[in-house]
Amino acid sequence: MALHIALIEPEIPPNTGNIARLCAATGTSLHLIEPLGFSIDDADVRRAGLDYWDDVDLWVHPDWYTFRDAISRERCLYFSANAVRPYWEAQFQPTSCLVFGSETRGMPARILEKHPERCFQIPMPEAKVRSLNLATAAGIVLYEALRQASLSK
């Protein structure tokens, strides 16, 4: 399995560190799309990722366009609190790239508008919060992708 997670301009070091640990635990590649709100060497990023950073297939892209050159559009599925369809309706493939927006700005509107059929949300029935923590959202979606992949074997 070669799933990928991409974070568009992540801002909070511990979220990225926690997602890196999640990627190490599942063999998932991690793509960070700059600008980042921190240095990859930041102590908080390193602390959250513990000693697993060497086990992460880490890609750092200087901008969105460089990322788009590395990962084809057909592999990308986008996750946003502003999408309409629930994440379990996504058709995950073994090489899917799960794309998440930044913590404060979320998924860029241009992506939601251009690819509505590839945009999904994690439903929050109580709707008392605007969104889930980025690391929590990435974990929920990644494990659904892994579950679907195990059913298709």
N, C-alpha and C positions, 0 to 999 in steps of 0.2 A: 504494500500500500504506500502511496506517495502523496498523501494529502498535504496541503499547504495552508498556512494562515498568513494573511497580509494585514498589516495595520497601517492605515493612512495617517501619517503625521501624529503618532502617539505622543501624549504629553506627560503622563504620570509614570515615573520610573518603576514603582512597584507593580503596576499593572503589566508592563512589558516583561518584567522579570518573572512574574507568575505565569504569564503566557509562555515564556521561554521554557520554564520548567514543565508545563503541560506538553509542549512540543517534544521535549526530551523524553518524557514518559511514554509518548505515543509514536515516536518516529516521524513526527510531522515537521516539515520545513517551515521556517519563520521568515517572513519578508517584512522589513521595516522600510516604510516609504518616507523619506525626508521631506521637509525638515522635522527633526525630532525635537521634543520639548526638553531634552536632556542629552547628556553625553552617554554613549553606550558603555563607557567606563565608569559612570556614576555609581557610587557606593550603594545607593538604594536599588538600582537595577541589578547589580551583582548580588546583593543580599537576597532579594526576592527570588532570583534564579538559583540561589545556593551554588553548589559546585557543579551544576549540570550544564553550564554554558558550553563546555567543550563537546557536549553530546548533542548540541543543537545545530542543525543545518541552517545557518543564519545567512540571510541575504540582506544587504542594505542598499537601497536604491536612492539615488540623489533626487528623484522626482517621480511623479505619477507616470510620465511618458516612458521613462526608462523601465519602470515596472511593467508597463503594458507591452514593451518590447520583449520582456523576459517571459511573461505568462500570457498565453492567448486568452482572448476575451471569452471563448467558449468554455474555458475551465473555471471562470470566476462566478461565484455566487455571492451576493451582497447582503449584509445583515444590518438592519437599521430599525430603530423604534418607529420610524416614519413610514416603513413599508406596510403593506396590507396583508399579504399572505403569511401564514404561520410557517416557521422553519421546517416543520416535519413534512411539508409539501415539496420541499426542495428535492430534486433528483440528484443526489450526491453520486459522483463517480470516484473511482479510486485515485484519480489525479486532480480532483476538484481543488480550487483555491478559495478559501473562505475569507472574504474581505470585510473588514470592520473599519468604521470611521474613527476619528479622534474622540477623546473623552468629552470635550466641551462642545465641539462643533458637529459631531456625528458624521454620518455619511454625506458627502457633498451632494447637493440637490441635483447637479447635472447627471450624476450616476443614477439616482432614483428616477429621473425623468427619461433618461436614455435607455435604461434597461429594466423597466418595471416587472417584466416577466422573470427576471433573475434576482429580484429583491424580496427579502423575507424578514419577518420580525419574530421576536420571542414574545408571545402574548402575555400580558400582565392583567389578569382578570379584575384585580382591585383598582388598577390605574391610579394609585396614590403617588406613584413616582414617575418621572419622565422617562427613565431608562435604567437598565441594570448596569452594574459595574462591568467594565470592558472584559476583565479576566473571567468573570463569571459567565458572561455571554459567550465568550469564545469557548469555554469549557462545555457549556450546554450544547452548542451547535456542533463542536468537534465530535463529541460522543454520539450524537445522533448520526453524523456521517459515518463514524466507525460502526455503529449498530447496523445501519443500512448496508454497509459494505459486507458485514459478516453474514447477513441474510442472503446476499446475492452469490455467495460461494457455493 
